[in-house]
């Protein structure tokens, strides 16, 4: 659900098996963005896209967010569902991201199948664009989308990370 742009965001960093995570949270403790350290410019671009000019200050993410991400990487795949998050975006993007949140760990879905799930079967490319504008990597599991033939396709954190995340979750996509 879209919310007002935050005046400031808190930026924290945390280790993960696939690279340092960047986490941007608002004053209410809701996660607004997650990305990898080597994709920081992408995260900053998405934050500007969704919120305009927002101040980003170093600080600690909520303990519950840090604990849930650590638990996910330790094997508790359901832990991501406990993270409080919100983000900007169009109504269409929001629909895509909500539908992504319903794709269970260990499963994959094609872009066409996700478009059909949101009632827009002809919007396959628009679903891909919304997926690419997702600022909540891992938490809103865009890595669970695959190509029409089941092969891995692009991922904002790199295809190698996508493959790692899917293997971590027990999914067996082609590619």
Secondary structure, 3 states (H helix, E strand, C coil): CCCCCCCEEEEEEECCCCCCEEEEECCCCCEEEEEEHHHHHHHHHHHHHHHCCCEEEECCCCHHHHHHHHHHHCCCHHHHHHCCECCCCCHHHHHHHHHHHCCCCCCCEEHHHHHHHCCCCCCHHHHHHHHHCCCECCCCCHHHEECCCCECCCCCCCHHHHHHHHHHCCCCCEC
